[in-house]
Amino acid sequence: MNFSVSETFPASSQDIYKAWLDGASHSLMTGSNATAGNNVGDSFTSFDEYAWGKNLELVPNEKIVQSWRTTEFSDKEEDSIIEVLFEENGEFTKVIINHSKLPPHGNTYKQGWIDYYFEPMQDYFKLKKP
C-alpha cells in the first residue's frame, strides 16, 4: 500500500529540511517530542516514540528518505518508507510525502500526516515569518 500527501508552507526548503532533521525543531514544528539526526543512518523518533526509523537518503533541501514504523506495526510487518520532497517556489515550499511499503492498515496514516504534521507545521512556519 502506498499514498502521497502534499501541502505548501510559507518557508524555504532549507528551513523545513533543517527543522525535519533537528530533534528540538521537529518537536516545535509538530508540537510533540521528537529526536532526529541529520546524517544517513541516524535514527529518529516522533510523537513520544510512537513512530521511529532511520535516515536512508538525504539530499539537502530537496529530499529526505527514511524507514518508518509505528507502535501499531506488528513485529512481522517490515518498515515502511517515507520520501519527503521539497519544491521551493519563491517564499513558499511544497512538501510532498510519498509513503510506501505500508501494511494493510497503513491507509490510516494518510490523514495522520495532515493532522499531525501539516496542520501544526503551518502554524509553526507562519509564526517564524518576520
C-alpha positions in Angstrom: 0.0 0.0 0.0 1.3 3.5 -1.0 0.0 7.0 -0.9 1.1 10.7 -1.3 0.1 13.8 0.5 1.3 17.4 0.0 1.0 20.9 1.4 2.6 24.3 0.7 4.2 26.2 3.6 5.4 29.8 4.0 9.1 28.8 4.4 12.2 28.0 2.4 13.0 24.4 1.6 16.2 24.9 3.7 14.2 25.9 6.8 11.8 22.9 6.5 14.6 20.4 5.7 16.6 21.6 8.8 13.6 21.5 11.1 12.7 18.0 10.0 16.2 16.7 10.8 16.7 18.5 14.2 15.0 17.0 17.2 14.3 20.3 19.0 12.9 22.0 15.9 11.0 18.9 14.8 9.4 18.8 18.3 8.4 22.5 18.0 7.2 22.0 14.4 4.8 19.2 15.3 4.1 20.1 18.9 5.2 16.7 20.2 8.5 15.2 21.4 10.9 14.1 18.7 14.6 13.1 18.3 16.4 13.3 15.0 19.8 13.4 13.3 21.0 14.9 10.0 23.2 12.1 8.7 22.4 9.0 6.7 22.0 6.1 9.2 20.9 8.4 12.1 17.8 7.3 14.0 14.7 9.4 14.7 11.6 9.2 16.9 8.5 11.3 16.8 5.3 11.8 18.8 6.8 10.5 22.1 8.3 7.4 20.3 5.0 6.5 18.6 6.9 6.5 15.3 10.6 5.8 14.6 13.1 4.9 11.9 16.4 5.8 10.2 17.6 8.2 7.6 18.2 6.3 4.4 19.0 9.1 1.9 19.5 12.8 2.4 19.7 15.4 -0.4 20.0 18.8 1.4 16.9 21.0 0.9 15.5 18.6 -1.7 14.8 15.1 -0.3 14.7 13.0 2.9 14.1 9.3 2.7 13.5 7.4 5.9 12.5 4.0 7.1 9.3 4.5 9.2 7.1 2.4 11.6 4.8 3.0 14.5 3.8 1.1 17.6 0.8 -0.1 15.5 3.1 -2.2 13.3 3.3 -5.9 14.2 6.7 -7.5 14.7 6.1 -9.4 11.4 5.5 -6.2 9.4 8.5 -4.6 7.7 9.4 -0.9 8.0 7.6 1.4 5.6 9.4 4.1 3.7 8.7 7.8 3.6 10.1 10.1 0.9 9.8 13.8 1.8 10.3 16.0 -1.2 10.7 19.8 -1.1 9.7 22.0 -4.1 10.6 25.7 -3.4 8.7 28.4 -5.3 9.6 31.9 -4.1 8.8 32.3 -0.4 6.8 29.0 -0.3 7.8 25.4 -0.4 5.6 22.5 -1.3 6.3 19.4 0.8 5.3 16.1 -0.7 5.3 12.9 1.4 5.3 9.7 -0.5 4.6 6.8 1.9 5.2 3.3 0.6 5.6 -0.3 1.7 2.8 0.1 4.2 1.0 -2.8 5.9 -2.7 -3.3 5.3 -3.8 -0.8 8.0 -1.4 1.8 6.5 -4.1 4.0 4.9 -4.9 5.4 8.3 -1.6 7.3 8.3 -2.6 9.4 5.3 -4.9 11.6 7.5 -2.3 11.5 10.2 0.3 13.3 8.1 -2.3 16.1 7.5 -3.5 16.3 11.1 -0.2 15.8 13.0 2.3 17.2 10.6 0.9 19.6 8.0 -1.6 21.5 10.3 1.0 22.2 13.1 3.7 22.9 10.5 1.5 25.7 9.0 1.3 27.4 12.4 5.0 26.9 13.2 6.3 28.4 9.9 3.7 31.3 9.9 5.0 32.2 13.4 8.6 32.1 12.2 7.9 34.7 9.5 9.3 38.1 10.2 
